[in-house]
Amino acid sequence: MDSSEFLEFLVSRCSVRDYDQGAVPDADITFILDSASTAPSAGNLEAWDVVVVDGQEERDLVADTAFGQEHVRNAPLLLVVCANYVRSMSRYGDRGILYAIEDATIACTYMMLAAHARRLHSCWVGAFQEDDLKEVLGLPGHVRPVAILCVGRGFPPGTYTERMPVVEHIHHQSW
């Protein structure tokens, strides 16, 4: 893939909140998770974990923690990406908390792009009640949910969200 194809790949991805109910094939789930394992991480400690949620009852419980968002309830697959503090804190102390959050965020981004590469749709969800989600998923105390990635075959919106011009984000040498 050349650079123009890569940019087109990125531009063609969008958040999708409307899914059909067909299950995501195991081969696609494996591809998505394998792709995440290639993500860069602080000290190569891979301080992230993912909870795969594909049962309707379990998706309903996760959706309840996400303020009842219907696309969380209706997506056939949820990947709850978590920061695992112990892995990075073992080497970096308190700074490892930040590194674990960064590792989980990068891994989730790779999962989102891997889903897109498999012609699946996704939506990154960051709005959820953290303590409730931890309870629903039985997460240990040293694990923090960072994102819920909804995945499935979906129905993209007719138009893409307008983006800020890149120049508005860039500062040279200082702010």
Secondary structure as UniProt FT lines:
FT   HELIX           3..12
FT   HELIX           26..36
FT   TURN            37..38
FT   HELIX           42..44
FT   STRAND          48..53
FT   HELIX           56..65
FT   TURN            66..68
FT   HELIX           70..74
FT   STRAND          77..84
FT   HELIX           85..92
FT   TURN            93..94
FT   HELIX           95..117
FT   TURN            118..119
FT   STRAND          121..125
FT   HELIX           130..137
FT   TURN            141..142
FT   STRAND          143..152
FT   HELIX           166..169
//
